[in-house]
Amino acid sequence: MSEQQLFKVTIDNITINVAPGTSILQAARSIGGDVAPPAMCFYSKLQGSGGKCRTCLVEVSKGSEKDPRPMPKLVASCRTTVMDGMEVKNITSNKVNEARAGVVEFLLINHPLDCPICDQAGECHLQDLGYEHGKAGTRYEFQRRTFQKHDIGPYIQLHMTRCILCYRCVYTADQLTNKREHGVLSRGDHSEIATYIEKAMDNDFIGNVIDVCPVGALTDKTFRFKNRVWFTKPVDAHRDCPICAGKVQLWMRGDEVFRVTARKDEWGEIKDTADGKTGWICNDCRFEKKNVSDWVIEGPSVINRHSVIAQGHYLGLKQPEETIVKVMHGQNPRFFMDIHDVSEVNRLGIDLSLIEGPATSDTFNELKKD
């Protein structure tokens, strides 16, 4: 049996061989780095995703060896397959850079500037996209879209004003769960992610819509306002779960588990397990197992993607030598006050990760009364 013929494709002057049927985006990801276009709607684990956000536009300067004519317009790399001899420009094209800046400006037209209070801050793909390809200011002077708040269950918080309509959550619920309660309602600029008659999203795997959301439109209610993600340390862990693979990422601060998510790769997509299946996790693992004793800790996670989260890693870190004792000729320093007695904030008897709902000042005021 003859071997499969590979196509030669050149992206930003880097030539590789890929299998027929490979998209330009996947070919660029095999090269890695800045050569790979950003993608807000495409998700390799979800069938039918891609082609909506237009952030992955590239310029095809040569169609193929048989037809070397360039494509007349920029194309979505997630939906365009490679041809033998194709030449593509991404970061080396001025047209792409200008178009991508316009797409980012369009995505941010209705997006609220609430990054300081958004739980997605620090791991938001729209933040990265805006920083790398956005403009310094905005030309939009009109009122932003507003939506009626929808209660979609006890675990997931919906912020429709932040949604960019990437459809990832719809595809996830449609392909992963037995039934889908939510979808896109209305049309045009009135389109929104919602459920009919305030129906709760309560499927055993519905929590995965949080992991696939590239912005802060769908967040974990059990983690909201508990901690900043860059103050936590992600560690890999697993447990024997009868429903899912049980391989997760714990977001810890000290001995407290603040959040449980699926493991992700450098492109922000959920990793595959050892048997080749996508590592979706169930609601029980995600929302109910918040004690260290529930898990077998494997070690700190490796964050490949550029992220502020990487600052919380302690791999290979050498603790600096304490010099105070040497300066004081062998005497230990004296502490004249206990900061917890003075501030009464972050008191030792409070586990923020175990508080139901957001951690607010009311939490500490109740303890004062006791």
N, C-alpha and C positions, 0 to 999 in steps of 0.2 A: 504493500500500500504506500503510495507516494506521500511525502510530507506536504503539509499545507503551505502554500505559497504566502510569503509575507509581503506586506506593502512597505515601501520606503517613504517616509514622510519627514520633512524638515520643518521644525518649529523654532523660530527665532535663531536660525542658523545652526541648530543642533539637529542632527539626523539620527533617526532611530527606525527600527523595523517593528511593525505591529501587525496583528492579525487582521484580515479583512472584516469589516463590520465594526471596527473600533471607532468610537467617536473622537473628534479632535481633542475634546477636553480630557478624555481618558488617556489618550496618547501623550498629551502635555503633562498630565499627572505622573505618568511613568518616568518622565524626565525630572519633574519635581521643581521646587523652588519657585521663583517668580515667573518662570515660563508657564506654569499652570494658571489659567484664567480663574478669577473668582467665580463662585456659583452660589446663588442664594436660593434657587428653587430646585436645582438638580440634586438628586439623591440616588446613588447607584443601587441602593437596596430597595428602592420603590419603583415599580413598573409605571411607566407613563409620566414620570416626573421630568421636569426640564422644559425649556422653551418659553417661560413666562416672565422671568425677571429681566432678561436681556443684559445681565452684567458680564456674561461670558463671551460677548461679541469679539470676533477676531477677523483679521483680513486674510483672505486666501489670494496670494499673489500669483500662484500657479496652480491650476486645477489638477493636472496629472501629466504624466509623460505623453499620453495619447492626445490629450487636449490641454495644452499649456496655457490657455487663456485664463486670465484672472477672473474671479467672480466679481460681478459688478457692484455688489453691496457687501457690507459686513454681515457675517453669518453667526448664528448661535452655535458655538462650538460643542455644546452638549447634545445637539440634535443633528449635527452634520458629521457624516462618517468620512474617514480618510480614503484617499485614492492613491494608487501607486505613483510616486513622484510628486505628490502634492507638497507645496511650500506655503507655510502659514506664518503670519506675523502677529505677534501679540504685544509684548512690551516694546518691540522695535518699531511699532507703527504709530505715527502721530494721529491717524484717523481713529484708531482704537482708543487711544488715551483720551481724545476729545469726546468720543461717543460714550465712553465709560463714565467720564465726569458728568455728562448730561444725564445718564441713567441714574447715577447716584443722587443727583439733584432732584430728579423726578421721584425717586423713592422716599426722599426726605421731605417732600412737599407737605405731606399730612402727618409725618411721624413727629410725635411730641418730643420736646427737648427735656426728657425726664431721666436721662442717664444717671444723675446723682442718686435717684431713689429707685432705680430699676434693678431688680435682682439679676438681670442678665448682664449687667455691666461687668466688664472684665473678661467675658467669654462670648460677647455678642459679635456675630459676623458682620452685622451692619455697621457697628463701630469700627471694625477693622477696614471695611470697605470705604467708609467715609473718610477715615484718616489717610488711607493710601491713595484713593482716587477722587475724593470729593474736593469741593472748592471751599475757600476760606469763608465765604458769606453766602447768603441766600437772597434771591430776587423775589421770593414769594411774599406778597403783602396781604393776602386774603385770609379769611378765617379757616382754620383747619377743620377737618371732619370730626364730628362727634357722634357717638353711638350710645344707645341705651345699654346699660350694664346687664349682662346675662349671668345667672348662677348656673354653672354647668357641673356642680358636684362638690363634694367636700375636700377633694384633693387638688383640683386644677383651677387656677385663676386665669380668667380670660381678660386681656386688655386689648380690645379690638382696635383702639387708636394706634397701637404699635404695629398692627398686622400689615404685611406687605403682600398678602394674598399669594403666597408661594404654593399653596395647596398641599404642602408636605403632610400636614396633620390629617387632611382628608384622605389622602392616599394611604397613610399609615392605618387609620381606622378601617378603611375599606378593605385593605389587603391582609391585615393582621388579626382583626377581631371578627367575631361571628356576625355582629350587626353594628351598623354605624348610625349613631344618633345625631351627629352633627354634619354640617356641610356648609356650602356657600349659598347664602340667601340673597335675593334681590340681584340687581344688575348695575353695570356701570360704576359710577363713583359711590353708589349706595350698597355695593356688594360687601358682605360681612360674613365672618365665620360665626355661626350660632347654631342653636338647637331649637326645634319647634316646641312651643308651650313650655319653655324652661325645663326641658327634660335633662336629667343628669346623665353624664357620661360615666358609666359604672362598670364597663367591661374589665375583665381581669388584666388586660394588657393595654388599656387606654392610656396609662401613664407614659407610654413611649412617645406620645405626641409632644411631650415636654422636651424630650431629647432631640427630636428632629426639627423643632422650631428654631429658625436661625436668629430670631429677635426675641424680645421679651413679651410677646403676645400671649404665650402660654407658659405659666410658671408654676412652681411647686408651692402649694399653700402651706405645707408643713415646714418650708424653709424660708418663707417670706419674712424679710426684715429681721432675720435671726443673726446674720453675719455677712460680711463681704467675702466673695469667693476667693480673693487674693490673700485673705487672712487664714484661709483653711489650707490643709495639706491633703491632696488626693492620694489615696492608697488603693491598690488592687486587693480585692478580697473575694471569697466565694463561700457558698454554703450548699448543702444538699437540699435543693428545692424540687418538690414534685411537679411544679407547674412550668418552670423555665430553667434555663441553664444555670442560673444562680451565680454567674460571674459578673461582678459589679465593680464600681468605683465608689469608695467611701470618701466623703469630704469631711475631714476631721479637724478639730482644733483641740489639742491636748488629747484627752481620753473621750471627748464627746463626738458623736457622729451627728453632724448637722444635716447631711443630705446623702442620698444614695442615687446614683445614676448608672446607666449602662456605660461600658468602656467605649471610648471613641478613638479614632485614628487621627492622623495629622490633618485630614480634611474635614474634621468635625463630624464624621459619619460613624455609626455604631460598628464596632469591630466584629469580625466573624469569630465563632468559637473554633475549637480544635477540629470538630467534625465538619467544618465548612458552612455551618448555618449562621445566620445573623444573630448576634447576641442580644436579642430583645429580652427584657426582664419584666416580671409580673408586678402587679400592684402591691402584693404582700411584701416582696423584697424591697420595693422602692419606698413605700410609705410606712410600713409597720415594723421593720427591723432596724431600729435606731440605737441598738446597744452593741458594744464591741463584742460581747459574749455571743452574739448571734452569728458572728462571722469568723472565718479563718483568714487572718491577715497574711497576704503574700509579700507585701513590701510597697515602697513608694511607687507611684505611677510615673512613667516617663512621658513628659509633655513635649511632643515633637514640634507642634505648631507654635509659632511665635505667640507668646501670651504672657500677660502679667502674672498668671498663675504660677509660672515657672519660678518666681521669686520665693515661693514657699517650699522649695525643695531643699532637702538637707543631704542629698547624695554626695558623698566625698567631702563634706564640710568638716574642717578642722576647727574645733572650738578654741578661740583665742585664750591665751594664758591670763589668769587673773593677776593683776599687778597691784591692787589696792593693799593687800597684805604686805607686799614688799616695800611699798612706799611708807607704810605705817610701822615699819620695823617689826613685822611679825604679829601685830595686833589686828584683830578682826574689827571691821567698822561697826559703829553703834547706830542703831536706828531709833530715832526719837519719836516716831509716830507710825501707826499702821494706816496706810492709805485707805483700806477698806472701812476702817472705823470712821474716817473723816468724810469720805465721799458717799458711802452707803450705796455705791453703784458697783455692779458686777460682784455682788457679794458671793462669798465662797459657797453658800448653801444653795445657790441657784444654778441649775443646769439649763442653759438657754435652749439647747437642742430638744429638751423634753417639754418645753412650754407649748401648750395648744395655741396655735395661731401666732401672729407676730409678737415679738418681744417689745413691749412699750413701757413707759414710765409707770403705768398702772400695775405692772407686775411687781415692781419694787415697792410701790406704795402699799400694796396689800400685805407685804411682809412686814412693813413698819407697824401696821395695825396689830399684827399677831404678836 
